[in-house]
Amino acid sequence: MAGAPAVERVLGFDPDDGSLALIDKAGLPRRFDLRATAVRTASRSKLASLTSANGSDIFGITETGDIARLNPTGDWAFVPPSPARWVFPQPNGSLVIAGSQGSETHLWLIRPTDDDIIASATLPLVTRGIRTRIGDRIYFTVDSGLIGVLTRDLSPVRSVRFPSAPIAAVPTPSGDRLYVALAGSPEITVIDRYSGAISRTIRLSGEATDLRMDPLGQHVLARSSGDSAWVIAIGTSEVRGSVRTVWRNDLPAFAPDGAIATARGDDVVFVSPAGLRDVRAVAGGARDFWYFFAWNGFRPRSADLDVPVTFETPPEGIPDSLTLAGDSVQQPAVRDASPSMIQPQPSIAPASPGFMVSFAAVLSEQRAKEVASGFSVNGVRPRVAASPSGSTTVYRVVLGPYQTREEAERVGRESRRQYWVYEEAR
């Protein structure tokens, strides 16, 4: 894209607007408009803790500790009771703010652009926060453990203690498990979200310093102290081996087909996670910034959208116009004419398949059925939909389809559970 700055980190992607939110090398938030092939600066102010849950709303913290929300339609600001340190936007539109004061960390839950505080909580002084991707809860690091709260009301969840301080953590895409790397430890600890307890440990041949999750939930990468990363199979907790790669903000990463994109010198080499074999390479690719996402915005425009609106010809004897008489409009009387006969009827393009509300995406059909049977929305229970993805099947707990995104969002909010909305494929 012409005029695009060097990218430091991607914040998120908005598939509806075709907009990529990111931070450039100068630390400024920007948007890449893929449809208009334009680069726009979201703000020229220096903001800390920049983050986004949807690629449209970018949240940051000003030098005075206030909250700034950057949106293409207009910005918004919020002054918390004390200076903010972190901000956690949620998929349902709410926002959790964290600020430290003395020996305590305070949390506030709001729903932009409303300034009212919905809920608040006080925790011991924490070092940093980790949020599961579905927004179900936030975990904070304290000394040699994790403490957490539910994002819907900031109520506490079971804390977890470790033999040493956690230094990295990533959730599975469904949020059912949390993988934690510990300082000075050759083990990865796995936390079960539902019990809040340690479910297993995975032993490595050395200490992991960072973690990165497969969007499909099949593998997790653990960074070693050198230029390599361990590949761990989530289903079996098996360490399949290591791949050679430099660890950057963008790489290694998982491609849509599940291959691992690694950075080696000036090249990007794709590795099969099953056998850890090199399958293809992009010469000079490491000089670019890589970000994988799915978008159908470049698909051909439907011919139906370019068909002009047509009207039915009125039956004989029915006027197709109105007669003006002074300042009033007179319509000749029509005997035995139904409303449909005298009102023009435009031709309408076929409706889109609709919008789905998804509450979970897991690899176990049994687990998906358990989640689906555990709640209902307005008397309707969600169903389990199987979605093949390569050699793997993902089981989604869904409701829908709904005709509009607004209706789907309303159902998601009424469920009082964490959810996300997506458009059903044609």
C-alpha positions in Angstrom: 0.0 0.0 0.0 1.5 3.3 -1.1 2.5 5.6 1.8 2.1 2.9 4.4 4.4 3.3 7.4 6.6 0.6 9.0 4.4 -1.5 11.2 5.3 -2.3 14.8 2.2 -4.2 15.9 -1.3 -5.1 14.6 -4.1 -4.3 17.0 -7.0 -5.9 15.1 -9.0 -6.2 11.9 -12.5 -4.9 11.2 -13.9 -7.1 8.4 -17.0 -5.0 8.0 -15.1 -1.8 7.2 -12.0 -3.6 5.7 -9.9 -1.7 8.2 -6.7 -2.9 9.9 -5.8 -1.1 13.1 -2.1 -1.0 14.0 0.7 0.8 15.7 3.5 2.2 13.5 7.2 2.3 14.3 6.7 5.8 15.8 4.2 4.5 18.3 1.2 6.2 16.6 -2.1 4.3 16.1 -3.1 4.1 12.4 -5.7 2.4 10.2 -5.1 0.8 6.8 -8.3 1.1 4.7 -8.1 -1.9 2.4 -11.1 -1.0 0.3 -9.8 2.6 -0.4 -6.1 1.5 -0.2 -5.6 4.5 2.1 -3.6 5.0 5.3 -5.1 7.1 8.1 -3.7 8.3 11.4 -6.1 7.6 14.2 -4.3 10.0 16.6 -1.1 12.0 16.8 -1.1 12.0 20.6 1.1 9.6 22.4 -1.1 6.9 24.0 0.0 4.0 26.2 -1.5 0.5 26.4 -3.0 0.7 22.9 -5.4 -2.1 22.2 -8.5 -3.1 20.3 -11.1 -5.9 20.5 -12.6 -5.4 17.0 -10.2 -3.4 14.9 -12.6 -0.5 14.8 -12.4 1.0 18.3 -8.8 1.7 19.4 -8.4 2.3 23.1 -5.4 4.0 24.8 -4.3 5.8 27.9 -3.2 9.4 27.9 -0.3 10.8 29.9 -2.7 11.9 32.6 -4.2 8.4 32.9 -7.5 9.1 31.1 -9.1 6.7 28.6 -9.2 7.7 24.9 -11.3 5.8 22.4 -10.5 6.4 18.7 -13.2 5.6 16.3 -13.6 6.5 12.6 -17.0 8.2 13.4 -15.7 10.2 16.4 -13.4 9.9 19.4 -14.5 9.6 23.1 -12.8 10.2 26.4 -13.3 8.9 29.9 -11.8 10.1 33.2 -11.5 7.2 35.7 -11.6 7.7 39.5 -7.8 7.4 39.5 -5.2 7.2 36.7 -5.6 4.1 34.5 -2.7 1.7 33.8 -4.4 -0.9 31.5 -7.5 -1.1 29.5 -9.3 -4.2 28.4 -12.0 -3.8 25.6 -14.5 -6.7 25.5 -16.1 -8.3 22.5 -19.6 -7.3 23.7 -18.7 -3.6 23.8 -17.9 -3.2 27.5 -14.6 -1.9 28.8 -12.6 -2.9 31.9 -10.2 -0.3 33.2 -7.4 -1.1 35.7 -5.4 1.4 37.7 -2.9 1.1 40.6 -3.1 3.2 43.7 -0.7 2.5 46.6 -0.7 -1.2 47.4 -4.0 -1.9 45.5 -5.2 -2.3 41.9 -8.7 -0.9 41.2 -10.9 -2.2 38.4 -13.9 -0.4 36.8 -16.4 -1.7 34.3 -18.1 0.7 31.9 -19.9 0.6 28.6 -18.7 3.3 26.2 -19.9 5.9 25.4 -21.7 5.9 28.8 -19.6 7.4 31.6 -21.5 5.4 34.4 -19.4 2.8 36.2 -21.3 -0.5 36.1 -19.1 -2.4 38.6 -15.9 -2.0 40.4 -13.4 -4.2 42.3 -10.2 -4.0 44.3 -7.3 -6.4 44.0 -3.8 -6.6 45.5 -1.2 -4.7 43.5 -0.7 -6.6 40.2 2.0 -6.4 37.6 0.2 -7.0 34.4 -3.1 -8.4 32.9 -3.9 -11.3 30.6 -7.4 -11.5 29.0 -8.8 -14.6 27.4 -9.8 -13.9 23.8 -13.6 -14.5 24.3 -13.5 -11.9 27.1 -14.8 -14.2 29.7 -12.3 -13.2 32.4 -9.1 -11.3 33.0 -6.2 -12.8 34.8 -3.6 -10.6 36.5 -0.1 -11.6 37.6 0.7 -11.2 41.3 4.0 -12.5 42.8 3.9 -16.2 42.0 0.3 -16.6 40.9 -2.7 -15.4 38.9 -5.8 -13.8 40.2 -8.8 -13.2 38.0 -12.2 -11.6 37.6 -15.2 -12.2 35.4 -15.6 -9.4 32.9 -19.4 -9.3 33.1 -19.4 -8.0 36.8 -15.8 -8.1 38.0 -16.6 -10.9 40.5 -13.5 -12.8 41.5 -12.6 -16.3 40.2 -10.4 -18.9 41.8 -6.7 -17.8 42.1 -3.9 -20.0 40.9 -0.5 -20.3 42.7 2.8 -21.4 40.9 6.3 -22.3 42.2 7.7 -19.2 40.4 6.4 -16.0 38.7 4.4 -16.3 35.5 6.1 -14.5 32.6 3.8 -15.3 29.7 0.3 -16.7 29.2 -2.0 -17.4 26.2 -5.6 -18.8 26.1 -7.0 -21.3 23.7 -9.4 -19.6 21.1 -12.4 -21.0 23.0 -11.0 -19.7 26.3 -11.3 -23.1 28.0 -7.6 -23.4 28.9 -4.8 -21.1 29.7 -1.2 -21.9 29.0 1.3 -20.3 31.3 5.2 -20.1 31.1 7.0 -19.7 34.5 10.3 -17.9 35.2 13.2 -20.3 35.5 11.0 -23.3 34.8 11.2 -25.8 31.9 7.5 -26.5 32.2 4.3 -25.1 30.6 1.4 -25.1 33.1 -2.1 -25.6 31.8 -5.0 -24.0 33.7 -8.6 -25.3 33.2 -10.9 -22.3 33.0 -13.9 -24.1 34.5 -12.3 -25.5 37.6 -9.7 -22.7 37.9 -7.1 -25.4 38.7 -3.9 -26.7 37.1 -5.0 -29.5 34.8 -1.5 -30.6 33.5 2.1 -29.6 32.9 4.1 -29.9 29.7 7.8 -30.3 30.1 10.2 -28.7 27.7 14.0 -29.1 27.2 14.5 -25.5 28.5 12.8 -22.4 29.8 10.1 -20.8 27.6 10.2 -17.0 27.6 7.0 -16.3 25.5 4.0 -18.1 24.1 1.9 -17.8 21.0 -1.4 -19.5 20.2 -2.7 -21.1 17.0 -6.0 -19.3 16.0 -7.4 -22.8 15.2 -6.5 -24.0 18.7 -4.4 -26.9 17.5 -0.9 -25.8 18.5 1.0 -23.4 20.8 4.5 -22.0 20.2 6.9 -21.6 23.1 9.9 -19.3 22.6 13.2 -20.7 23.6 16.2 -18.6 24.7 17.8 -19.0 21.3 16.5 -18.5 17.7 14.0 -21.3 17.9 10.5 -22.2 19.2 9.0 -25.4 20.5 5.8 -26.7 18.9 3.2 -28.1 21.3 0.1 -30.1 20.2 -2.8 -28.9 22.3 -4.9 -32.0 21.8 -2.3 -34.4 23.1 0.0 -32.0 25.1 2.8 -33.5 23.0 6.0 -31.5 22.3 6.5 -32.2 18.6 9.9 -30.6 18.5 11.3 -27.2 17.7 11.5 -25.0 14.6 14.2 -22.5 13.8 13.0 -18.9 13.7 13.6 -15.4 15.0 10.9 -14.3 17.5 9.4 -11.0 16.3 6.1 -9.1 16.8 4.7 -10.7 13.7 6.6 -14.0 13.3 6.5 -16.9 14.0 2.8 -17.0 13.1 0.2 -19.5 12.0 -1.0 -19.3 8.4 -4.7 -20.0 7.6 -3.9 -23.6 6.5 -2.2 -24.2 9.8 1.4 -24.0 8.6 3.9 -22.1 10.8 5.5 -19.1 9.1 9.0 -18.7 10.5 11.6 -15.9 10.0 15.0 -17.2 8.9 17.5 -14.5 7.7 15.8 -12.6 4.9 13.3 -15.3 4.1 10.0 -16.6 5.5 9.8 -20.4 5.6 6.5 -22.2 6.2 6.7 -25.3 8.3 4.2 -28.2 8.6 3.3 -28.5 12.3 2.7 -32.2 11.9 6.2 -33.3 10.8 8.0 -30.0 11.3 9.1 -30.1 7.6 9.8 -27.0 5.5 7.0 -26.9 2.9 7.6 -23.6 1.1 9.6 -20.4 1.4 9.2 -16.7 0.4 12.5 -15.3 -0.6 13.1 -11.9 1.1 9.8 -12.2 3.0 11.3 -11.5 6.3 11.9 -7.9 5.3 8.1 -7.4 5.4 5.6 -7.4 8.3 3.3 -10.4 8.3 -0.3 -10.6 9.5 -2.8 -13.3 8.6 -6.5 -12.7 8.4 -9.6 -13.8 6.5 -11.6 -11.3 4.5 -14.0 -11.5 1.6 -14.0 -7.8 0.8 -12.2 -8.4 -2.5 -14.8 -10.8 -3.9 -16.6 -9.8 -7.1 -19.5 -7.4 -6.6 -22.9 -9.1 -7.0 -24.7 -8.2 -10.2 -27.9 -7.9 -8.3 -26.6 -4.8 -6.6 -26.3 -3.0 -9.9 -29.9 -3.7 -11.1 -32.0 -0.5 -11.1 -35.1 -0.4 -9.0 -38.2 -1.1 -11.1 -41.9 -0.6 -10.3 -44.9 -2.6 -11.3 -47.2 -0.9 -13.9 -50.5 0.2 -12.2 -53.6 -1.6 -13.5 -55.6 0.2 -16.2 -57.8 2.9 -14.7 -55.5 3.6 -11.7 -53.6 6.8 -12.1 -49.8 6.6 -11.6 -49.4 10.2 -10.5 -51.0 12.6 -8.0 -52.8 15.8 -8.9 -51.8 19.0 -7.0 -54.6 21.3 -6.1 -53.5 24.4 -4.4 -51.5 23.5 -1.3 -53.0 20.1 -0.9 -52.4 16.8 -2.7 -55.5 15.0 -4.1 -55.5 11.3 -4.9 -58.4 10.1 -7.1 -60.6 7.6 -5.6 -60.2 4.0 -6.7 -63.0 1.5 -6.2 -62.1 -2.0 -5.0 -58.4 -1.3 -5.3 -56.2 -3.1 -2.8 -53.2 -1.2 -1.2 -50.8 -3.3 -3.1 -52.4 -2.2 -6.4 -51.8 1.5 -5.8 -48.4 1.3 -4.1 -45.3 0.9 -6.3 -43.4 -2.3 -5.5 -39.7 -2.2 -5.9 -37.7 -5.3 -6.8 -35.5 -6.3 -3.9 -32.1 -8.1 -4.2 -31.9 -11.5 -2.5 -31.4 -11.3 1.2 -28.0 -12.2 2.7 -27.8 -15.5 4.6 -27.8 -13.7 7.9 -25.7 -13.2 11.1 -24.8 -15.8 13.6 -24.1 -15.5 17.3 -21.3 -17.8 18.5 -20.8 -18.5 22.2 -17.9 -21.1 21.9 -15.7 -22.8 19.4 -14.1 -26.0 20.6 -12.5 -29.2 19.2 -14.7 -31.6 21.2 -18.2 -32.2 20.0 -19.2 -33.5 23.5 -17.9 -30.3 25.1 -19.8 -28.2 22.7 -23.0 -30.1 23.5 -22.4 -29.5 27.2 -22.0 -25.8 26.7 -25.1 -25.6 24.4 -27.3 -27.5 27.0 -26.2 -25.1 29.8 -28.3 -22.0 28.8 -31.0 -20.6 26.6 -31.9 -17.2 25.3 -35.5 -16.2 25.4 -36.4 -19.9 25.7 -34.3 -20.9 22.7 -31.3 -23.2 23.2 -28.3 -22.8 21.0 -27.2 -25.6 18.6 -23.9 -27.2 17.8 -22.6 -26.5 14.3 -19.6 -28.4 12.9 -17.2 -26.4 10.8 -14.5 -28.3 8.9 -11.1 -26.6 9.0 -8.5 -28.6 7.0 -8.1 -31.9 8.7 -9.8 -30.7 11.9 -13.4 -30.0 12.8 -14.3 -27.1 15.0 -17.6 -27.3 16.9 -19.4 -24.0 17.4 -22.2 -23.2 19.9 -24.4 -20.8 17.9 -27.8 -19.1 17.6 -29.2 -17.7 14.3 -29.1 -16.8 11.6 -30.6 -13.3 12.1 -31.4 -10.8 9.4 -29.3 -7.9 10.8 -26.1 -7.6 12.8 -28.1 -5.4 15.3 -30.5 -8.2 16.0 -27.7 -10.7 16.5 -25.9 -8.3 18.8 -29.1 -7.9 20.8 -29.5 -11.7 21.3 -25.8 -11.9 22.3 -26.3 -9.2 25.0 -29.5 -10.9 26.2 -27.7 -14.1 26.7 -25.5 -12.4 29.4 -22.7 -14.6 28.2 -19.5 -13.8 26.2 -20.2 -14.0 22.5 -19.2 -12.8 19.0 -21.1 -12.2 15.9 -20.2 -13.2 12.4 -21.8 -13.2 9.0 -22.8 -16.6 7.7 -21.1 -17.6 4.4 -23.1 -17.4 1.2 
